[in-house]
């Protein structure tokens, strides 16, 4: 079994080092990770310049001058043999609800999934990896359960959020759906020392849908949250409506 490990916090982050070590239980581990922090990179690819790869630590670590998606993309399209599993993280901070749209951690897993490889994103709630050993142990158990339980070879994309607490304090593991956040807080405006305004994006919104069954509910009650994700953004319920409005020639035949 060959496992590709990536993240968005950069290859030096304690989270990816702990995750890579935890994955050694299942086979050969290769890390392909960004050279610096790309949190919030979402699924961005670098198309306006070439990427460089620094190859260190035998065949185990490749440091790439690109985004999380670049890392997995390059790994799967020529740098490595196709792995059996892609894991991403362990991110410093939650990726729940709407966060999944912006997350580089989730994006690295999405890239693996788009290439047909089972992919799992791991994030730890709160900043600072205070209970990183516990999170790495959880990652190991989630992967073990997935490998033991999957019914066929069809790849899944799982988003895992782990409360920042010791293993003994965790209540268990729960399958969940994504919750929803309120809109993000206001942008923070400051004056640059050179006299023009500068802006810092405000914090993510507080949970708006944190009902039982959501990732927010599970983690706030001490459970590890495991959400299966899909990529198709089509709003199927609205397709007939839009067809009714739009279908016809571009010019003429106005309703
Ligand atoms: Mn991050």
py3Dmol code that shows the C-alpha trace and the ligand (Angstrom):
import py3Dmol

protein = """\
ATOM      1  CA  UNK A   1       0.000   0.000   0.000  1.00  0.00           C
ATOM      2  CA  UNK A   2       1.353   3.415  -1.025  1.00  0.00           C
ATOM      3  CA  UNK A   3       0.033   6.551   0.670  1.00  0.00           C
ATOM      4  CA  UNK A   4       0.516  10.100  -0.604  1.00  0.00           C
ATOM      5  CA  UNK A   5       0.491  12.737   2.134  1.00  0.00           C
ATOM      6  CA  UNK A   6       0.014  16.459   1.481  1.00  0.00           C
ATOM      7  CA  UNK A   7      -1.325  19.540   3.269  1.00  0.00           C
ATOM      8  CA  UNK A   8      -1.787  23.286   2.965  1.00  0.00           C
ATOM      9  CA  UNK A   9       0.220  24.415   5.990  1.00  0.00           C
ATOM     10  CA  UNK A  10       3.550  23.611   4.299  1.00  0.00           C
ATOM     11  CA  UNK A  11       5.937  20.692   4.630  1.00  0.00           C
ATOM     12  CA  UNK A  12       7.467  21.948   7.879  1.00  0.00           C
ATOM     13  CA  UNK A  13       4.126  21.927   9.738  1.00  0.00           C
ATOM     14  CA  UNK A  14       3.930  19.590  12.736  1.00  0.00           C
ATOM     15  CA  UNK A  15       0.551  18.386  11.462  1.00  0.00           C
ATOM     16  CA  UNK A  16       1.876  16.822   8.257  1.00  0.00           C
ATOM     17  CA  UNK A  17       4.833  15.296  10.032  1.00  0.00           C
ATOM     18  CA  UNK A  18       2.528  13.595  12.557  1.00  0.00           C
ATOM     19  CA  UNK A  19       0.159  12.441   9.795  1.00  0.00           C
ATOM     20  CA  UNK A  20       2.972  11.004   7.649  1.00  0.00           C
ATOM     21  CA  UNK A  21       4.297   9.073  10.643  1.00  0.00           C
ATOM     22  CA  UNK A  22       0.831   7.739  11.507  1.00  0.00           C
ATOM     23  CA  UNK A  23       0.343   6.499   7.919  1.00  0.00           C
ATOM     24  CA  UNK A  24       3.532   4.395   8.047  1.00  0.00           C
ATOM     25  CA  UNK A  25       1.414   1.750   9.761  1.00  0.00           C
ATOM     26  CA  UNK A  26      -0.314   1.071   6.419  1.00  0.00           C
ATOM     27  CA  UNK A  27       2.659   0.944   4.063  1.00  0.00           C
ATOM     28  CA  UNK A  28       4.965   3.187   2.087  1.00  0.00           C
ATOM     29  CA  UNK A  29       4.484   6.902   2.652  1.00  0.00           C
ATOM     30  CA  UNK A  30       5.473   9.725   0.286  1.00  0.00           C
ATOM     31  CA  UNK A  31       5.025  13.370   1.255  1.00  0.00           C
ATOM     32  CA  UNK A  32       4.509  15.952  -1.506  1.00  0.00           C
ATOM     33  CA  UNK A  33       3.792  19.279   0.171  1.00  0.00           C
ATOM     34  CA  UNK A  34       3.990  23.037  -0.450  1.00  0.00           C
ATOM     35  CA  UNK A  35       7.149  24.925   0.487  1.00  0.00           C
ATOM     36  CA  UNK A  36       5.141  27.409   2.553  1.00  0.00           C
ATOM     37  CA  UNK A  37       1.699  27.946   4.050  1.00  0.00           C
ATOM     38  CA  UNK A  38      -1.187  28.023   1.554  1.00  0.00           C
ATOM     39  CA  UNK A  39      -4.144  27.952   3.951  1.00  0.00           C
ATOM     40  CA  UNK A  40      -7.255  29.257   2.161  1.00  0.00           C
ATOM     41  CA  UNK A  41      -5.812  28.345  -1.263  1.00  0.00           C
ATOM     42  CA  UNK A  42      -8.892  26.282  -2.139  1.00  0.00           C
ATOM     43  CA  UNK A  43      -8.425  24.287  -5.366  1.00  0.00           C
ATOM     44  CA  UNK A  44      -6.101  26.782  -7.051  1.00  0.00           C
ATOM     45  CA  UNK A  45      -3.567  25.550  -9.601  1.00  0.00           C
ATOM     46  CA  UNK A  46      -0.441  27.446 -10.653  1.00  0.00           C
ATOM     47  CA  UNK A  47      -0.589  28.058 -14.400  1.00  0.00           C
ATOM     48  CA  UNK A  48       1.439  31.246 -14.853  1.00  0.00           C
ATOM     49  CA  UNK A  49       4.866  29.877 -13.923  1.00  0.00           C
ATOM     50  CA  UNK A  50       6.643  26.524 -13.735  1.00  0.00           C
ATOM     51  CA  UNK A  51       6.862  24.598 -10.479  1.00  0.00           C
ATOM     52  CA  UNK A  52      10.071  23.426  -8.864  1.00  0.00           C
ATOM     53  CA  UNK A  53      10.391  20.283  -6.768  1.00  0.00           C
ATOM     54  CA  UNK A  54      13.012  19.904  -4.092  1.00  0.00           C
ATOM     55  CA  UNK A  55      13.600  16.215  -3.499  1.00  0.00           C
ATOM     56  CA  UNK A  56      14.853  15.417  -0.015  1.00  0.00           C
ATOM     57  CA  UNK A  57      14.951  12.580   2.492  1.00  0.00           C
ATOM     58  CA  UNK A  58      15.370   9.748  -0.026  1.00  0.00           C
ATOM     59  CA  UNK A  59      12.102   9.085  -1.861  1.00  0.00           C
ATOM     60  CA  UNK A  60       9.976  10.207   1.083  1.00  0.00           C
ATOM     61  CA  UNK A  61       9.688  13.996   0.821  1.00  0.00           C
ATOM     62  CA  UNK A  62       9.135  16.290  -2.152  1.00  0.00           C
ATOM     63  CA  UNK A  63       8.804  20.032  -1.471  1.00  0.00           C
ATOM     64  CA  UNK A  64       6.915  21.852  -4.215  1.00  0.00           C
ATOM     65  CA  UNK A  65       6.818  25.582  -5.012  1.00  0.00           C
ATOM     66  CA  UNK A  66       3.048  25.518  -5.496  1.00  0.00           C
ATOM     67  CA  UNK A  67      -0.372  25.096  -3.943  1.00  0.00           C
ATOM     68  CA  UNK A  68      -1.818  22.011  -2.221  1.00  0.00           C
ATOM     69  CA  UNK A  69      -3.703  21.122  -5.426  1.00  0.00           C
ATOM     70  CA  UNK A  70      -0.476  21.558  -7.422  1.00  0.00           C
ATOM     71  CA  UNK A  71       1.277  19.113  -5.088  1.00  0.00           C
ATOM     72  CA  UNK A  72      -1.238  16.305  -5.515  1.00  0.00           C
ATOM     73  CA  UNK A  73      -1.711  17.107  -9.219  1.00  0.00           C
ATOM     74  CA  UNK A  74       2.023  16.877  -9.949  1.00  0.00           C
ATOM     75  CA  UNK A  75       2.342  13.781  -7.762  1.00  0.00           C
ATOM     76  CA  UNK A  76      -0.440  11.991  -9.660  1.00  0.00           C
ATOM     77  CA  UNK A  77       0.440  13.088 -13.180  1.00  0.00           C
ATOM     78  CA  UNK A  78       4.093  12.166 -13.434  1.00  0.00           C
ATOM     79  CA  UNK A  79       6.101  12.593 -10.259  1.00  0.00           C
ATOM     80  CA  UNK A  80       4.987   9.360  -8.556  1.00  0.00           C
ATOM     81  CA  UNK A  81       3.332   6.042  -9.264  1.00  0.00           C
ATOM     82  CA  UNK A  82      -0.414   6.299  -8.582  1.00  0.00           C
ATOM     83  CA  UNK A  83      -0.897   5.896  -4.798  1.00  0.00           C
ATOM     84  CA  UNK A  84      -3.636   3.803  -3.165  1.00  0.00           C
ATOM     85  CA  UNK A  85      -4.693   6.587  -0.810  1.00  0.00           C
ATOM     86  CA  UNK A  86      -4.248  10.351  -0.504  1.00  0.00           C
ATOM     87  CA  UNK A  87      -4.381  11.963   2.934  1.00  0.00           C
ATOM     88  CA  UNK A  88      -4.123  15.677   3.679  1.00  0.00           C
ATOM     89  CA  UNK A  89      -3.414  17.526   6.921  1.00  0.00           C
ATOM     90  CA  UNK A  90      -3.455  17.442   9.804  1.00  0.00           C
ATOM     91  CA  UNK A  91      -4.599  21.025   9.370  1.00  0.00           C
ATOM     92  CA  UNK A  92      -4.106  23.635  12.060  1.00  0.00           C
ATOM     93  CA  UNK A  93      -7.777  24.591  12.543  1.00  0.00           C
ATOM     94  CA  UNK A  94     -11.225  23.316  11.613  1.00  0.00           C
ATOM     95  CA  UNK A  95     -12.520  22.823   8.067  1.00  0.00           C
ATOM     96  CA  UNK A  96     -16.263  22.442   8.607  1.00  0.00           C
ATOM     97  CA  UNK A  97     -19.346  23.634   6.744  1.00  0.00           C
ATOM     98  CA  UNK A  98     -18.510  26.430   4.291  1.00  0.00           C
ATOM     99  CA  UNK A  99     -14.793  26.207   5.195  1.00  0.00           C
ATOM    100  CA  UNK A 100     -14.559  23.273   2.814  1.00  0.00           C
ATOM    101  CA  UNK A 101     -14.984  25.692  -0.127  1.00  0.00           C
ATOM    102  CA  UNK A 102     -11.870  27.657   0.849  1.00  0.00           C
ATOM    103  CA  UNK A 103      -9.712  25.000   2.453  1.00  0.00           C
ATOM    104  CA  UNK A 104      -6.399  24.017   0.900  1.00  0.00           C
ATOM    105  CA  UNK A 105      -6.392  20.939   3.120  1.00  0.00           C
ATOM    106  CA  UNK A 106      -9.665  19.720   1.634  1.00  0.00           C
ATOM    107  CA  UNK A 107      -8.488  20.797  -1.849  1.00  0.00           C
ATOM    108  CA  UNK A 108      -5.457  18.489  -1.691  1.00  0.00           C
ATOM    109  CA  UNK A 109      -7.833  15.603  -0.937  1.00  0.00           C
ATOM    110  CA  UNK A 110     -10.229  16.724  -3.689  1.00  0.00           C
ATOM    111  CA  UNK A 111      -7.368  16.578  -6.189  1.00  0.00           C
ATOM    112  CA  UNK A 112      -6.687  12.953  -5.261  1.00  0.00           C
ATOM    113  CA  UNK A 113     -10.399  12.142  -5.513  1.00  0.00           C
ATOM    114  CA  UNK A 114     -10.658  13.773  -8.960  1.00  0.00           C
ATOM    115  CA  UNK A 115      -7.990  11.312 -10.112  1.00  0.00           C
ATOM    116  CA  UNK A 116      -9.977   8.390  -8.704  1.00  0.00           C
ATOM    117  CA  UNK A 117      -7.894   7.824  -5.571  1.00  0.00           C
ATOM    118  CA  UNK A 118      -9.623   7.472  -2.168  1.00  0.00           C
ATOM    119  CA  UNK A 119      -8.785  10.695  -0.346  1.00  0.00           C
ATOM    120  CA  UNK A 120      -9.183  11.892   3.226  1.00  0.00           C
ATOM    121  CA  UNK A 121      -8.665  15.407   4.647  1.00  0.00           C
ATOM    122  CA  UNK A 122      -7.835  15.760   8.353  1.00  0.00           C
ATOM    123  CA  UNK A 123      -8.198  18.958  10.359  1.00  0.00           C
ATOM    124  CA  UNK A 124      -7.897  19.647  14.059  1.00  0.00           C
ATOM    125  CA  UNK A 125     -10.277  22.100  15.715  1.00  0.00           C
ATOM    126  CA  UNK A 126      -8.657  25.236  17.230  1.00  0.00           C
ATOM    127  CA  UNK A 127      -5.245  26.468  16.272  1.00  0.00           C
ATOM    128  CA  UNK A 128      -1.961  25.157  17.592  1.00  0.00           C
ATOM    129  CA  UNK A 129      -2.109  21.333  17.370  1.00  0.00           C
ATOM    130  CA  UNK A 130      -2.208  21.123  21.190  1.00  0.00           C
ATOM    131  CA  UNK A 131      -3.313  17.488  21.058  1.00  0.00           C
ATOM    132  CA  UNK A 132      -1.575  16.521  17.837  1.00  0.00           C
ATOM    133  CA  UNK A 133      -0.627  13.021  19.022  1.00  0.00           C
ATOM    134  CA  UNK A 134      -4.300  12.281  19.669  1.00  0.00           C
ATOM    135  CA  UNK A 135      -5.276  13.625  16.237  1.00  0.00           C
ATOM    136  CA  UNK A 136      -2.641  11.451  14.528  1.00  0.00           C
ATOM    137  CA  UNK A 137      -3.972   8.412  16.390  1.00  0.00           C
ATOM    138  CA  UNK A 138      -7.507   9.309  15.286  1.00  0.00           C
ATOM    139  CA  UNK A 139      -6.304   9.642  11.671  1.00  0.00           C
ATOM    140  CA  UNK A 140      -4.851   6.159  11.897  1.00  0.00           C
ATOM    141  CA  UNK A 141      -8.128   4.707  13.196  1.00  0.00           C
ATOM    142  CA  UNK A 142     -10.246   6.493  10.593  1.00  0.00           C
ATOM    143  CA  UNK A 143      -8.033   5.173   7.788  1.00  0.00           C
ATOM    144  CA  UNK A 144      -8.105   1.691   9.308  1.00  0.00           C
ATOM    145  CA  UNK A 145     -11.917   1.715   9.488  1.00  0.00           C
ATOM    146  CA  UNK A 146     -12.176   2.967   5.921  1.00  0.00           C
ATOM    147  CA  UNK A 147      -9.807   0.296   4.610  1.00  0.00           C
ATOM    148  CA  UNK A 148     -11.560  -2.447   6.606  1.00  0.00           C
ATOM    149  CA  UNK A 149     -15.111  -1.373   5.732  1.00  0.00           C
ATOM    150  CA  UNK A 150     -15.166  -0.159   2.132  1.00  0.00           C
ATOM    151  CA  UNK A 151     -17.248  -2.378  -0.073  1.00  0.00           C
ATOM    152  CA  UNK A 152     -15.625  -1.749  -3.443  1.00  0.00           C
ATOM    153  CA  UNK A 153     -12.777   0.084  -5.119  1.00  0.00           C
ATOM    154  CA  UNK A 154     -14.787   3.223  -5.807  1.00  0.00           C
ATOM    155  CA  UNK A 155     -12.933   6.166  -4.320  1.00  0.00           C
ATOM    156  CA  UNK A 156     -14.530   8.198  -1.542  1.00  0.00           C
ATOM    157  CA  UNK A 157     -13.690  11.720  -0.409  1.00  0.00           C
ATOM    158  CA  UNK A 158     -13.873  12.097   3.371  1.00  0.00           C
ATOM    159  CA  UNK A 159     -13.545  15.283   5.420  1.00  0.00           C
ATOM    160  CA  UNK A 160     -12.461  14.594   8.999  1.00  0.00           C
ATOM    161  CA  UNK A 161     -12.489  17.159  11.819  1.00  0.00           C
ATOM    162  CA  UNK A 162     -10.955  16.222  15.151  1.00  0.00           C
ATOM    163  CA  UNK A 163     -11.650  18.011  18.444  1.00  0.00           C
ATOM    164  CA  UNK A 164      -8.460  19.300  20.046  1.00  0.00           C
ATOM    165  CA  UNK A 165      -8.514  17.075  23.124  1.00  0.00           C
ATOM    166  CA  UNK A 166      -6.740  14.013  24.508  1.00  0.00           C
ATOM    167  CA  UNK A 167      -7.750  10.647  23.098  1.00  0.00           C
ATOM    168  CA  UNK A 168      -9.383   9.655  26.407  1.00  0.00           C
ATOM    169  CA  UNK A 169     -11.657  12.724  26.301  1.00  0.00           C
ATOM    170  CA  UNK A 170     -12.998  12.062  22.790  1.00  0.00           C
ATOM    171  CA  UNK A 171     -16.582  10.758  22.794  1.00  0.00           C
ATOM    172  CA  UNK A 172     -16.250   8.704  19.610  1.00  0.00           C
ATOM    173  CA  UNK A 173     -16.396   9.008  15.820  1.00  0.00           C
ATOM    174  CA  UNK A 174     -19.537  10.124  13.946  1.00  0.00           C
ATOM    175  CA  UNK A 175     -20.526  10.171  10.285  1.00  0.00           C
ATOM    176  CA  UNK A 176     -21.905  13.671   9.610  1.00  0.00           C
ATOM    177  CA  UNK A 177     -23.070  16.167   7.003  1.00  0.00           C
ATOM    178  CA  UNK A 178     -21.599  19.634   6.525  1.00  0.00           C
ATOM    179  CA  UNK A 179     -23.153  22.356   8.655  1.00  0.00           C
ATOM    180  CA  UNK A 180     -23.343  25.986   7.599  1.00  0.00           C
ATOM    181  CA  UNK A 181     -21.710  29.168   8.816  1.00  0.00           C
ATOM    182  CA  UNK A 182     -23.104  32.699   9.002  1.00  0.00           C
ATOM    183  CA  UNK A 183     -21.438  35.168   6.646  1.00  0.00           C
ATOM    184  CA  UNK A 184     -17.863  36.023   7.524  1.00  0.00           C
ATOM    185  CA  UNK A 185     -17.107  38.907   9.884  1.00  0.00           C
ATOM    186  CA  UNK A 186     -16.345  42.352   8.453  1.00  0.00           C
ATOM    187  CA  UNK A 187     -13.064  43.087   6.774  1.00  0.00           C
ATOM    188  CA  UNK A 188     -10.560  44.881   9.033  1.00  0.00           C
ATOM    189  CA  UNK A 189      -9.397  48.208   7.620  1.00  0.00           C
ATOM    190  CA  UNK A 190      -6.118  49.705   8.731  1.00  0.00           C
ATOM    191  CA  UNK A 191      -3.819  52.424   7.454  1.00  0.00           C
ATOM    192  CA  UNK A 192      -0.552  51.346   5.919  1.00  0.00           C
ATOM    193  CA  UNK A 193       2.548  53.155   7.224  1.00  0.00           C
ATOM    194  CA  UNK A 194       2.679  54.777   3.768  1.00  0.00           C
ATOM    195  CA  UNK A 195      -0.737  56.350   4.267  1.00  0.00           C
ATOM    196  CA  UNK A 196      -3.142  54.221   2.206  1.00  0.00           C
ATOM    197  CA  UNK A 197      -5.834  51.869   3.527  1.00  0.00           C
ATOM    198  CA  UNK A 198      -5.092  48.134   3.770  1.00  0.00           C
ATOM    199  CA  UNK A 199      -7.578  45.345   4.478  1.00  0.00           C
ATOM    200  CA  UNK A 200      -7.398  42.091   6.420  1.00  0.00           C
ATOM    201  CA  UNK A 201     -10.141  39.577   5.699  1.00  0.00           C
ATOM    202  CA  UNK A 202     -12.298  39.090   8.789  1.00  0.00           C
ATOM    203  CA  UNK A 203     -12.829  35.839  10.689  1.00  0.00           C
ATOM    204  CA  UNK A 204     -15.059  33.033   9.407  1.00  0.00           C
ATOM    205  CA  UNK A 205     -18.714  33.324  10.465  1.00  0.00           C
ATOM    206  CA  UNK A 206     -20.065  31.593  13.552  1.00  0.00           C
ATOM    207  CA  UNK A 207     -21.963  28.325  12.924  1.00  0.00           C
ATOM    208  CA  UNK A 208     -25.508  28.933  11.649  1.00  0.00           C
ATOM    209  CA  UNK A 209     -26.544  25.312  11.064  1.00  0.00           C
ATOM    210  CA  UNK A 210     -25.032  23.239  13.846  1.00  0.00           C
ATOM    211  CA  UNK A 211     -27.938  20.819  14.289  1.00  0.00           C
ATOM    212  CA  UNK A 212     -27.393  17.266  15.436  1.00  0.00           C
ATOM    213  CA  UNK A 213     -25.934  15.336  12.506  1.00  0.00           C
ATOM    214  CA  UNK A 214     -23.665  18.172  11.352  1.00  0.00           C
ATOM    215  CA  UNK A 215     -19.892  18.420  11.652  1.00  0.00           C
ATOM    216  CA  UNK A 216     -20.290  21.434  13.958  1.00  0.00           C
ATOM    217  CA  UNK A 217     -22.558  19.503  16.308  1.00  0.00           C
ATOM    218  CA  UNK A 218     -20.319  16.442  16.429  1.00  0.00           C
ATOM    219  CA  UNK A 219     -17.089  18.294  17.182  1.00  0.00           C
ATOM    220  CA  UNK A 220     -18.702  20.624  19.734  1.00  0.00           C
ATOM    221  CA  UNK A 221     -19.912  17.504  21.563  1.00  0.00           C
ATOM    222  CA  UNK A 222     -16.483  15.882  21.614  1.00  0.00           C
ATOM    223  CA  UNK A 223     -16.914  13.585  18.597  1.00  0.00           C
ATOM    224  CA  UNK A 224     -14.620  13.193  15.619  1.00  0.00           C
ATOM    225  CA  UNK A 225     -16.646  14.229  12.546  1.00  0.00           C
ATOM    226  CA  UNK A 226     -16.341  12.281   9.262  1.00  0.00           C
ATOM    227  CA  UNK A 227     -18.259  13.821   6.327  1.00  0.00           C
ATOM    228  CA  UNK A 228     -18.394  12.169   2.898  1.00  0.00           C
ATOM    229  CA  UNK A 229     -18.073  14.896   0.244  1.00  0.00           C
ATOM    230  CA  UNK A 230     -18.993  15.118  -3.437  1.00  0.00           C
ATOM    231  CA  UNK A 231     -17.778  17.559  -6.072  1.00  0.00           C
ATOM    232  CA  UNK A 232     -20.773  18.099  -8.387  1.00  0.00           C
ATOM    233  CA  UNK A 233     -22.084  21.601  -7.533  1.00  0.00           C
ATOM    234  CA  UNK A 234     -25.147  21.332  -9.794  1.00  0.00           C
ATOM    235  CA  UNK A 235     -28.372  22.358  -8.057  1.00  0.00           C
ATOM    236  CA  UNK A 236     -30.471  19.557  -9.595  1.00  0.00           C
ATOM    237  CA  UNK A 237     -33.783  20.865  -8.209  1.00  0.00           C
ATOM    238  CA  UNK A 238     -33.299  24.134 -10.112  1.00  0.00           C
ATOM    239  CA  UNK A 239     -32.274  22.600 -13.461  1.00  0.00           C
ATOM    240  CA  UNK A 240     -35.910  22.313 -14.760  1.00  0.00           C
ATOM    241  CA  UNK A 241     -36.627  25.918 -13.710  1.00  0.00           C
ATOM    242  CA  UNK A 242     -33.570  27.248 -15.487  1.00  0.00           C
ATOM    243  CA  UNK A 243     -34.386  25.163 -18.565  1.00  0.00           C
ATOM    244  CA  UNK A 244     -37.858  26.702 -18.628  1.00  0.00           C
ATOM    245  CA  UNK A 245     -36.371  30.191 -18.494  1.00  0.00           C
ATOM    246  CA  UNK A 246     -33.409  29.753 -20.786  1.00  0.00           C
ATOM    247  CA  UNK A 247     -33.938  27.010 -23.364  1.00  0.00           C
ATOM    248  CA  UNK A 248     -34.352  28.446 -26.870  1.00  0.00           C
ATOM    249  CA  UNK A 249     -32.357  30.132 -29.595  1.00  0.00           C
ATOM    250  CA  UNK A 250     -30.013  32.972 -28.625  1.00  0.00           C
ATOM    251  CA  UNK A 251     -31.836  35.429 -30.888  1.00  0.00           C
ATOM    252  CA  UNK A 252     -35.579  35.524 -31.702  1.00  0.00           C
ATOM    253  CA  UNK A 253     -38.451  33.386 -30.375  1.00  0.00           C
ATOM    254  CA  UNK A 254     -38.716  35.693 -27.328  1.00  0.00           C
ATOM    255  CA  UNK A 255     -41.252  34.453 -24.791  1.00  0.00           C
TER     256      UNK A 255
END
"""
ligand_1 = """\
1
MN
Mn -4.039 25.267 6.782
"""
view = py3Dmol.view(width=600, height=400)
view.addModel(protein, "pdb")
view.setStyle({"model": 0}, {"cartoon": {"style": "trace"}})
view.addModel(ligand_1, "xyz")
view.setStyle({"model": 1}, {"stick": {}})
view.zoomTo()
view.show()
